[in-house]
Amino acid sequence: MSKLALLIEARPSPHIVPLVLHMMSVVPRDWRFLMIGSQQSVGLVARAHAIQHQQKRGKIDFQIIPSLLVTQDEDHVSRLLTDPKFYESLPGVEWMLRYESDSILCANSPKGLDEFLDSDWTSLGSIDITHLSGSGGLSLRRISAIRRILSFQQRTNNSEPEDEWFMKRLRILPGRAIVPGPSKPGLVSDHEQLVKPMGYHVPLDGDLLDSPLWRDAESRQNILDYCPELSMILDMKLERERCPPEMKQDWAFKA
């Protein structure tokens, strides 16, 4: 059974190339990579010499979806990931790491990705009745469990995000194993600090990070010391752009 790291990104963001190369360096060697995107985003990444080298080695493949526009809403991605035909195009793949342009794995993590292969879904999220976020932006998924759900369930377009949709059904599926969060260390740290997390998911380049943890300069620096590559996906500021020291809430990031 093969393992696949999947990135779906239509925007030609300049940090995608270093992000993909970093992810290749921190996951086990037997993981392959697939980027699905627009003509612009795939063209940007595929032109990089380091990426071309990895493509020749069979490490990464690309797929262009014409309907995946730069301005496409998130529901288009949810439709793709809840379409049984999509998984038919991934024969032999049993584990899928889904990451986005605003998520990253930390090289300093004491845990390895393969340590979570016993679960069907590993990510940040609560599986109680009130909150069913699957934090799909950085999640490890067992494809056989996904296929089982899609064999008898169909998602309604323009409804809840695909990760929440899957999590609700995985929760009640007999014999399923889910590693949620943030109550226990796991794959993702999303708005909450976990003890040496495997990675971080910071939606919209960190613009949605409004917790006291991220507002506190010392806590934020501790996170960046542990996971310096996090700065790759954050909308950071230069030192000279820092807020005045008398401000109670220090939002500026060192660069």
LOPABA-867203 format. One record per residue (C-alpha): residue number from 1; residue in one letter; x, y, z. Coordinates in nm, 4 decimals. Example, Ala and Ser with C-alpha at 12.3 -4.5 7.8 and 13.67 -1.06 7.14 Angstrom:
2
<rec fike="1" nukol="A" xx="1.2300" yy="-0.4500" zz="0.7800"/>
<rec fike="2" nukol="S" xx="1.3670" yy="-0.1060" zz="0.7140"/>
***
This chain:
255
<rec fike="1" nukol="M" xx="0.0000" yy="0.0000" zz="0.0000"/>
<rec fike="2" nukol="S" xx="0.1414" yy="0.3381" zz="-0.0974"/>
<rec fike="3" nukol="K" xx="0.1466" yy="0.6710" zz="0.0808"/>
<rec fike="4" nukol="L" xx="0.0684" yy="1.0028" zz="-0.0843"/>
<rec fike="5" nukol="A" xx="0.1142" yy="1.3634" zz="0.0278"/>
<rec fike="6" nukol="L" xx="-0.1451" yy="1.5797" zz="-0.1466"/>
<rec fike="7" nukol="L" xx="-0.1451" yy="1.9545" zz="-0.2050"/>
<rec fike="8" nukol="I" xx="-0.4402" yy="2.1192" zz="-0.3793"/>
<rec fike="9" nukol="E" xx="-0.3569" yy="2.4806" zz="-0.4573"/>
<rec fike="10" nukol="A" xx="-0.4797" yy="2.6971" zz="-0.7428"/>
<rec fike="11" nukol="R" xx="-0.3001" yy="3.0167" zz="-0.6417"/>
<rec fike="12" nukol="P" xx="0.0542" yy="3.0697" zz="-0.7777"/>
<rec fike="13" nukol="S" xx="0.1969" yy="3.1644" zz="-0.4379"/>
<rec fike="14" nukol="P" xx="0.5776" yy="3.2041" zz="-0.4353"/>
<rec fike="15" nukol="H" xx="0.6257" yy="3.0125" zz="-0.1085"/>
<rec fike="16" nukol="I" xx="0.4767" yy="2.6880" zz="-0.2426"/>
<rec fike="17" nukol="V" xx="0.8070" yy="2.5680" zz="-0.3915"/>
<rec fike="18" nukol="P" xx="1.0052" yy="2.5903" zz="-0.0645"/>
<rec fike="19" nukol="L" xx="0.7057" yy="2.4509" zz="0.1238"/>
<rec fike="20" nukol="V" xx="0.6866" yy="2.1410" zz="-0.0974"/>
<rec fike="21" nukol="L" xx="1.0626" yy="2.0862" zz="-0.0749"/>
<rec fike="22" nukol="H" xx="1.0488" yy="2.1192" zz="0.3030"/>
<rec fike="23" nukol="M" xx="0.7644" yy="1.8699" zz="0.3293"/>
<rec fike="24" nukol="M" xx="0.9640" yy="1.6253" zz="0.1185"/>
<rec fike="25" nukol="S" xx="1.2523" yy="1.6567" zz="0.3623"/>
<rec fike="26" nukol="V" xx="1.0502" yy="1.5788" zz="0.6769"/>
<rec fike="27" nukol="V" xx="0.8225" yy="1.2926" zz="0.5698"/>
<rec fike="28" nukol="P" xx="0.9576" yy="0.9358" zz="0.5356"/>
<rec fike="29" nukol="R" xx="1.1255" yy="0.8591" zz="0.2054"/>
<rec fike="30" nukol="D" xx="0.8575" yy="0.6217" zz="0.0784"/>
<rec fike="31" nukol="W" xx="0.5957" yy="0.8977" zz="0.0610"/>
<rec fike="32" nukol="R" xx="0.5170" yy="1.0293" zz="-0.2870"/>
<rec fike="33" nukol="F" xx="0.3815" yy="1.3766" zz="-0.3602"/>
<rec fike="34" nukol="L" xx="0.1011" yy="1.5000" zz="-0.5811"/>
<rec fike="35" nukol="M" xx="0.0132" yy="1.8613" zz="-0.6496"/>
<rec fike="36" nukol="I" xx="-0.3234" yy="1.9419" zz="-0.8026"/>
<rec fike="37" nukol="G" xx="-0.3734" yy="2.2968" zz="-0.9167"/>
<rec fike="38" nukol="S" xx="-0.4388" yy="2.5480" zz="-1.1878"/>
<rec fike="39" nukol="Q" xx="-0.2232" yy="2.6087" zz="-1.4927"/>
<rec fike="40" nukol="Q" xx="-0.0643" yy="2.9017" zz="-1.3093"/>
<rec fike="41" nukol="S" xx="0.0140" yy="2.7297" zz="-0.9790"/>
<rec fike="42" nukol="V" xx="0.1394" yy="2.4044" zz="-1.1293"/>
<rec fike="43" nukol="G" xx="0.3441" yy="2.5953" zz="-1.3842"/>
<rec fike="44" nukol="L" xx="0.5107" yy="2.7988" zz="-1.1097"/>
<rec fike="45" nukol="V" xx="0.6101" yy="2.4943" zz="-0.9051"/>
<rec fike="46" nukol="A" xx="0.7062" yy="2.2697" zz="-1.1964"/>
<rec fike="47" nukol="R" xx="0.9512" yy="2.5293" zz="-1.3316"/>
<rec fike="48" nukol="A" xx="1.1694" yy="2.5178" zz="-1.0189"/>
<rec fike="49" nukol="H" xx="1.4911" yy="2.3226" zz="-1.0842"/>
<rec fike="50" nukol="A" xx="1.4806" yy="2.1479" zz="-0.7454"/>
<rec fike="51" nukol="I" xx="1.1244" yy="2.0326" zz="-0.8153"/>
<rec fike="52" nukol="Q" xx="1.2193" yy="1.9128" zz="-1.1635"/>
<rec fike="53" nukol="H" xx="1.4923" yy="1.7009" zz="-1.0065"/>
<rec fike="54" nukol="Q" xx="1.2400" yy="1.5435" zz="-0.7684"/>
<rec fike="55" nukol="Q" xx="0.9969" yy="1.4853" zz="-1.0540"/>
<rec fike="56" nukol="K" xx="1.2630" yy="1.2959" zz="-1.2507"/>
<rec fike="57" nukol="R" xx="1.3161" yy="1.0767" zz="-0.9440"/>
<rec fike="58" nukol="G" xx="0.9450" yy="0.9960" zz="-0.9397"/>
<rec fike="59" nukol="K" xx="0.8955" yy="1.1767" zz="-0.6104"/>
<rec fike="60" nukol="I" xx="0.6294" yy="1.4229" zz="-0.7269"/>
<rec fike="61" nukol="D" xx="0.3598" yy="1.4370" zz="-0.9923"/>
<rec fike="62" nukol="F" xx="0.1326" yy="1.7169" zz="-1.1059"/>
<rec fike="63" nukol="Q" xx="-0.2263" yy="1.7336" zz="-1.2188"/>
<rec fike="64" nukol="I" xx="-0.3937" yy="2.0370" zz="-1.3702"/>
<rec fike="65" nukol="I" xx="-0.7681" yy="2.0738" zz="-1.3254"/>
<rec fike="66" nukol="P" xx="-0.8959" yy="2.3456" zz="-1.5622"/>
<rec fike="67" nukol="S" xx="-1.2013" yy="2.4098" zz="-1.3447"/>
<rec fike="68" nukol="L" xx="-0.9774" yy="2.4767" zz="-1.0433"/>
<rec fike="69" nukol="L" xx="-0.9524" yy="2.8529" zz="-1.0783"/>
<rec fike="70" nukol="V" xx="-0.7316" yy="3.0874" zz="-0.8789"/>
<rec fike="71" nukol="T" xx="-1.0448" yy="3.2518" zz="-0.7410"/>
<rec fike="72" nukol="Q" xx="-1.2260" yy="2.9222" zz="-0.6857"/>
<rec fike="73" nukol="D" xx="-1.4149" yy="2.8915" zz="-0.3580"/>
<rec fike="74" nukol="E" xx="-1.3304" yy="2.6243" zz="-0.1039"/>
<rec fike="75" nukol="D" xx="-1.6386" yy="2.4198" zz="-0.1872"/>
<rec fike="76" nukol="H" xx="-1.4780" yy="2.3187" zz="-0.5145"/>
<rec fike="77" nukol="V" xx="-1.2025" yy="2.1424" zz="-0.3193"/>
<rec fike="78" nukol="S" xx="-1.4592" yy="1.9808" zz="-0.0900"/>
<rec fike="79" nukol="R" xx="-1.6459" yy="1.8491" zz="-0.3931"/>
<rec fike="80" nukol="L" xx="-1.3262" yy="1.7013" zz="-0.5318"/>
<rec fike="81" nukol="L" xx="-1.2301" yy="1.5284" zz="-0.2061"/>
<rec fike="82" nukol="T" xx="-1.5781" yy="1.3814" zz="-0.1576"/>
<rec fike="83" nukol="D" xx="-1.6028" yy="1.2474" zz="-0.5123"/>
<rec fike="84" nukol="P" xx="-1.5472" yy="0.8679" zz="-0.5298"/>
<rec fike="85" nukol="K" xx="-1.3966" yy="0.9087" zz="-0.8770"/>
<rec fike="86" nukol="F" xx="-1.1104" yy="1.1082" zz="-0.7285"/>
<rec fike="87" nukol="Y" xx="-0.9991" yy="0.8127" zz="-0.5182"/>
<rec fike="88" nukol="E" xx="-1.0360" yy="0.5789" zz="-0.8145"/>
<rec fike="89" nukol="S" xx="-0.7563" yy="0.7842" zz="-0.9723"/>
<rec fike="90" nukol="L" xx="-0.5295" yy="0.6914" zz="-0.6784"/>
<rec fike="91" nukol="P" xx="-0.4979" yy="0.3130" zz="-0.7138"/>
<rec fike="92" nukol="G" xx="-0.2998" yy="0.1467" zz="-0.4394"/>
<rec fike="93" nukol="V" xx="-0.2903" yy="0.4546" zz="-0.2157"/>
<rec fike="94" nukol="E" xx="-0.3940" yy="0.3712" zz="0.1411"/>
<rec fike="95" nukol="W" xx="-0.2655" yy="0.6716" zz="0.3370"/>
<rec fike="96" nukol="M" xx="-0.2957" yy="1.0323" zz="0.2303"/>
<rec fike="97" nukol="L" xx="-0.1386" yy="1.3324" zz="0.3981"/>
<rec fike="98" nukol="R" xx="-0.3351" yy="1.6371" zz="0.2976"/>
<rec fike="99" nukol="Y" xx="-0.1588" yy="1.9671" zz="0.3512"/>
<rec fike="100" nukol="E" xx="-0.2274" yy="2.3183" zz="0.2290"/>
<rec fike="101" nukol="S" xx="-0.0246" yy="2.6278" zz="0.1540"/>
<rec fike="102" nukol="D" xx="-0.0984" yy="2.7488" zz="0.5088"/>
<rec fike="103" nukol="S" xx="0.0115" yy="2.4325" zz="0.6912"/>
<rec fike="104" nukol="I" xx="0.3498" yy="2.2784" zz="0.7591"/>
<rec fike="105" nukol="L" xx="0.5199" yy="1.9897" zz="0.9395"/>
<rec fike="106" nukol="C" xx="0.7987" yy="2.0737" zz="1.1852"/>
<rec fike="107" nukol="A" xx="1.1412" yy="1.9153" zz="1.1400"/>
<rec fike="108" nukol="N" xx="1.1984" yy="1.9222" zz="1.5175"/>
<rec fike="109" nukol="S" xx="0.8960" yy="1.7071" zz="1.5927"/>
<rec fike="110" nukol="P" xx="0.9912" yy="1.4036" zz="1.8033"/>
<rec fike="111" nukol="K" xx="0.7207" yy="1.2015" zz="1.6276"/>
<rec fike="112" nukol="G" xx="0.7246" yy="1.0715" zz="1.2747"/>
<rec fike="113" nukol="L" xx="0.4348" yy="1.0687" zz="1.0317"/>
<rec fike="114" nukol="D" xx="0.4298" yy="0.6894" zz="1.0069"/>
<rec fike="115" nukol="E" xx="0.3619" yy="0.6615" zz="1.3811"/>
<rec fike="116" nukol="F" xx="-0.0005" yy="0.7560" zz="1.3083"/>
<rec fike="117" nukol="L" xx="-0.0726" yy="0.4987" zz="1.0370"/>
<rec fike="118" nukol="D" xx="-0.2853" yy="0.2929" zz="1.2765"/>
<rec fike="119" nukol="S" xx="-0.5547" yy="0.5625" zz="1.2780"/>
<rec fike="120" nukol="D" xx="-0.8097" yy="0.6410" zz="1.0085"/>
<rec fike="121" nukol="W" xx="-0.7893" yy="1.0175" zz="1.0530"/>
<rec fike="122" nukol="T" xx="-0.5258" yy="1.2113" zz="1.2441"/>
<rec fike="123" nukol="S" xx="-0.5630" yy="1.5854" zz="1.2853"/>
<rec fike="124" nukol="L" xx="-0.6697" yy="1.8593" zz="1.5195"/>
<rec fike="125" nukol="G" xx="-1.0410" yy="1.8547" zz="1.5902"/>
<rec fike="126" nukol="S" xx="-1.2980" yy="1.7659" zz="1.8490"/>
<rec fike="127" nukol="I" xx="-1.5330" yy="1.4769" zz="1.7857"/>
<rec fike="128" nukol="D" xx="-1.7937" yy="1.5808" zz="2.0367"/>
<rec fike="129" nukol="I" xx="-2.1437" yy="1.6906" zz="1.9441"/>
<rec fike="130" nukol="T" xx="-2.0756" yy="2.0644" zz="1.9523"/>
<rec fike="131" nukol="H" xx="-1.7558" yy="2.0840" zz="1.7465"/>
<rec fike="132" nukol="L" xx="-1.6650" yy="1.8491" zz="1.4648"/>
<rec fike="133" nukol="S" xx="-1.3816" yy="2.0258" zz="1.2879"/>
<rec fike="134" nukol="G" xx="-1.1495" yy="1.7857" zz="1.1118"/>
<rec fike="135" nukol="S" xx="-0.8759" yy="2.0432" zz="1.0479"/>
<rec fike="136" nukol="G" xx="-0.8418" yy="1.9049" zz="0.7001"/>
<rec fike="137" nukol="G" xx="-0.5701" yy="2.1538" zz="0.6141"/>
<rec fike="138" nukol="L" xx="-0.3135" yy="1.9218" zz="0.7726"/>
<rec fike="139" nukol="S" xx="-0.4461" yy="1.5721" zz="0.8186"/>
<rec fike="140" nukol="L" xx="-0.3456" yy="1.2097" zz="0.7724"/>
<rec fike="141" nukol="R" xx="-0.6249" yy="0.9978" zz="0.6242"/>
<rec fike="142" nukol="R" xx="-0.6786" yy="0.6282" zz="0.5575"/>
<rec fike="143" nukol="I" xx="-0.8215" yy="0.6044" zz="0.2072"/>
<rec fike="144" nukol="S" xx="-1.0031" yy="0.2741" zz="0.2660"/>
<rec fike="145" nukol="A" xx="-1.2073" yy="0.4432" zz="0.5408"/>
<rec fike="146" nukol="I" xx="-1.2819" yy="0.7355" zz="0.3081"/>
<rec fike="147" nukol="R" xx="-1.3947" yy="0.4987" zz="0.0338"/>
<rec fike="148" nukol="R" xx="-1.6174" yy="0.3132" zz="0.2766"/>
<rec fike="149" nukol="I" xx="-1.7997" yy="0.6335" zz="0.3684"/>
<rec fike="150" nukol="L" xx="-1.8360" yy="0.7418" zz="0.0067"/>
<rec fike="151" nukol="S" xx="-1.9820" yy="0.4028" zz="-0.0838"/>
<rec fike="152" nukol="F" xx="-2.3067" yy="0.4892" zz="0.0945"/>
<rec fike="153" nukol="Q" xx="-2.2951" yy="0.8650" zz="0.1617"/>
<rec fike="154" nukol="Q" xx="-2.2999" yy="1.1641" zz="-0.0713"/>
<rec fike="155" nukol="R" xx="-2.2082" yy="1.5183" zz="0.0296"/>
<rec fike="156" nukol="T" xx="-2.4400" yy="1.8018" zz="-0.0705"/>
<rec fike="157" nukol="N" xx="-2.2682" yy="2.0786" zz="-0.2646"/>
<rec fike="158" nukol="N" xx="-2.2192" yy="2.4114" zz="-0.0854"/>
<rec fike="159" nukol="S" xx="-2.2635" yy="2.2496" zz="0.2535"/>
<rec fike="160" nukol="E" xx="-2.0115" yy="2.1896" zz="0.5319"/>
<rec fike="161" nukol="P" xx="-1.6389" yy="2.1560" zz="0.4508"/>
<rec fike="162" nukol="E" xx="-1.5192" yy="1.8117" zz="0.3495"/>
<rec fike="163" nukol="D" xx="-1.3173" yy="1.7541" zz="0.6675"/>
<rec fike="164" nukol="E" xx="-1.6146" yy="1.8215" zz="0.8940"/>
<rec fike="165" nukol="W" xx="-1.8334" yy="1.6074" zz="0.6694"/>
<rec fike="166" nukol="F" xx="-1.5926" yy="1.3137" zz="0.6909"/>
<rec fike="167" nukol="M" xx="-1.5339" yy="1.3524" zz="1.0650"/>
<rec fike="168" nukol="K" xx="-1.9051" yy="1.3314" zz="1.1453"/>
<rec fike="169" nukol="R" xx="-1.9312" yy="1.0039" zz="0.9605"/>
<rec fike="170" nukol="L" xx="-1.6034" yy="0.8571" zz="1.0821"/>
<rec fike="171" nukol="R" xx="-1.7162" yy="0.9220" zz="1.4370"/>
<rec fike="172" nukol="I" xx="-2.0104" yy="0.6840" zz="1.4059"/>
<rec fike="173" nukol="L" xx="-1.8516" yy="0.4329" zz="1.1691"/>
<rec fike="174" nukol="P" xx="-1.7868" yy="0.1046" zz="1.3546"/>
<rec fike="175" nukol="G" xx="-1.4244" yy="0.0128" zz="1.4099"/>
<rec fike="176" nukol="R" xx="-1.2807" yy="0.3487" zz="1.3124"/>
<rec fike="177" nukol="A" xx="-0.9803" yy="0.5041" zz="1.4919"/>
<rec fike="178" nukol="I" xx="-0.9496" yy="0.8828" zz="1.5061"/>
<rec fike="179" nukol="V" xx="-0.6754" yy="1.0941" zz="1.6640"/>
<rec fike="180" nukol="P" xx="-0.8318" yy="1.4357" zz="1.7235"/>
<rec fike="181" nukol="G" xx="-0.7060" yy="1.7279" zz="1.9334"/>
<rec fike="182" nukol="P" xx="-0.6361" yy="1.9676" zz="2.0869"/>
<rec fike="183" nukol="S" xx="-0.6704" yy="1.7718" zz="2.4107"/>
<rec fike="184" nukol="K" xx="-0.3841" yy="1.5373" zz="2.3235"/>
<rec fike="185" nukol="P" xx="-0.0631" yy="1.5727" zz="2.1206"/>
<rec fike="186" nukol="G" xx="-0.1241" yy="1.4815" zz="1.7610"/>
<rec fike="187" nukol="L" xx="-0.0529" yy="1.5797" zz="1.4068"/>
<rec fike="188" nukol="V" xx="-0.1654" yy="1.9408" zz="1.4061"/>
<rec fike="189" nukol="S" xx="-0.1611" yy="2.2444" zz="1.6297"/>
<rec fike="190" nukol="D" xx="-0.4363" yy="2.4827" zz="1.5210"/>
<rec fike="191" nukol="H" xx="-0.4836" yy="2.7949" zz="1.7379"/>
<rec fike="192" nukol="E" xx="-0.3687" yy="2.5988" zz="2.0448"/>
<rec fike="193" nukol="Q" xx="-0.0189" yy="2.5043" zz="2.1498"/>
<rec fike="194" nukol="L" xx="0.0415" yy="2.1342" zz="2.1847"/>
<rec fike="195" nukol="V" xx="0.3537" yy="1.9816" zz="2.3336"/>
<rec fike="196" nukol="K" xx="0.5980" yy="1.9653" zz="2.0425"/>
<rec fike="197" nukol="P" xx="0.3329" yy="1.9184" zz="1.7723"/>
<rec fike="198" nukol="M" xx="0.4136" yy="1.7597" zz="1.4395"/>
<rec fike="199" nukol="G" xx="0.2974" yy="2.0680" zz="1.2582"/>
<rec fike="200" nukol="Y" xx="0.0909" yy="2.3832" zz="1.2439"/>
<rec fike="201" nukol="H" xx="-0.2094" yy="2.4953" zz="1.0437"/>
<rec fike="202" nukol="V" xx="-0.2417" yy="2.8737" zz="1.0244"/>
<rec fike="203" nukol="P" xx="-0.5354" yy="2.9654" zz="0.7972"/>
<rec fike="204" nukol="L" xx="-0.5023" yy="3.2771" zz="0.5835"/>
<rec fike="205" nukol="D" xx="-0.1305" yy="3.3124" zz="0.6574"/>
<rec fike="206" nukol="G" xx="-0.2048" yy="3.3508" zz="1.0263"/>
<rec fike="207" nukol="D" xx="-0.4645" yy="3.6261" zz="0.9949"/>
<rec fike="208" nukol="L" xx="-0.7142" yy="3.4160" zz="1.1921"/>
<rec fike="209" nukol="L" xx="-0.4795" yy="3.3506" zz="1.4836"/>
<rec fike="210" nukol="D" xx="-0.6454" yy="3.5511" zz="1.7579"/>
<rec fike="211" nukol="S" xx="-0.5726" yy="3.3476" zz="2.0701"/>
<rec fike="212" nukol="P" xx="-0.3681" yy="3.4887" zz="2.3620"/>
<rec fike="213" nukol="L" xx="-0.0999" yy="3.2351" zz="2.2769"/>
<rec fike="214" nukol="W" xx="-0.0288" yy="3.3973" zz="1.9420"/>
<rec fike="215" nukol="R" xx="-0.0699" yy="3.7532" zz="2.0710"/>
<rec fike="216" nukol="D" xx="0.2000" yy="3.6988" zz="2.3336"/>
<rec fike="217" nukol="A" xx="0.5451" yy="3.7729" zz="2.1897"/>
<rec fike="218" nukol="E" xx="0.7297" yy="3.5290" zz="2.4187"/>
<rec fike="219" nukol="S" xx="0.4959" yy="3.2378" zz="2.3474"/>
<rec fike="220" nukol="R" xx="0.5079" yy="3.3132" zz="1.9789"/>
<rec fike="221" nukol="Q" xx="0.8877" yy="3.3197" zz="1.9807"/>
<rec fike="222" nukol="N" xx="0.8979" yy="2.9856" zz="2.1624"/>
<rec fike="223" nukol="I" xx="0.6859" yy="2.8366" zz="1.8850"/>
<rec fike="224" nukol="L" xx="0.9098" yy="2.9832" zz="1.6154"/>
<rec fike="225" nukol="D" xx="1.2201" yy="2.8562" zz="1.7956"/>
<rec fike="226" nukol="Y" xx="1.0706" yy="2.5065" zz="1.7966"/>
<rec fike="227" nukol="C" xx="0.9390" yy="2.5275" zz="1.4397"/>
<rec fike="228" nukol="P" xx="1.1341" yy="2.8005" zz="1.2548"/>
<rec fike="229" nukol="E" xx="0.9971" yy="2.6809" zz="0.9212"/>
<rec fike="230" nukol="L" xx="0.6577" yy="2.8078" zz="1.0369"/>
<rec fike="231" nukol="S" xx="0.7746" yy="3.1536" zz="0.9302"/>
<rec fike="232" nukol="M" xx="0.7598" yy="3.0243" zz="0.5730"/>
<rec fike="233" nukol="I" xx="0.3793" yy="3.0289" zz="0.5745"/>
<rec fike="234" nukol="L" xx="0.3135" yy="3.3252" zz="0.8048"/>
<rec fike="235" nukol="D" xx="0.2531" yy="3.6806" zz="0.6902"/>
<rec fike="236" nukol="M" xx="0.5460" yy="3.8091" zz="0.8954"/>
<rec fike="237" nukol="K" xx="0.6684" yy="4.1613" zz="0.9586"/>
<rec fike="238" nukol="L" xx="1.0168" yy="4.3046" zz="0.9732"/>
<rec fike="239" nukol="E" xx="1.1716" yy="4.4054" zz="1.3044"/>
<rec fike="240" nukol="R" xx="1.1337" yy="4.7758" zz="1.2184"/>
<rec fike="241" nukol="E" xx="0.7609" yy="4.7210" zz="1.1678"/>
<rec fike="242" nukol="R" xx="0.7094" yy="4.5978" zz="1.5229"/>
<rec fike="243" nukol="C" xx="0.4364" yy="4.7546" zz="1.7317"/>
<rec fike="244" nukol="P" xx="0.5439" yy="5.0076" zz="1.9982"/>
<rec fike="245" nukol="P" xx="0.6652" yy="4.8290" zz="2.3141"/>
<rec fike="246" nukol="E" xx="0.4027" yy="4.9979" zz="2.5276"/>
<rec fike="247" nukol="M" xx="0.1256" yy="4.8200" zz="2.3406"/>
<rec fike="248" nukol="K" xx="-0.0252" yy="4.5452" zz="2.5542"/>
<rec fike="249" nukol="Q" xx="-0.0810" yy="4.3095" zz="2.2654"/>
<rec fike="250" nukol="D" xx="0.2289" yy="4.2600" zz="2.0554"/>
<rec fike="251" nukol="W" xx="0.1221" yy="4.1322" zz="1.7162"/>
<rec fike="252" nukol="A" xx="0.4448" yy="4.1800" zz="1.5197"/>
<rec fike="253" nukol="F" xx="0.6560" yy="3.8850" zz="1.4204"/>
<rec fike="254" nukol="K" xx="1.0317" yy="3.8942" zz="1.4123"/>
<rec fike="255" nukol="A" xx="1.1927" yy="3.8360" zz="1.0777"/>
***
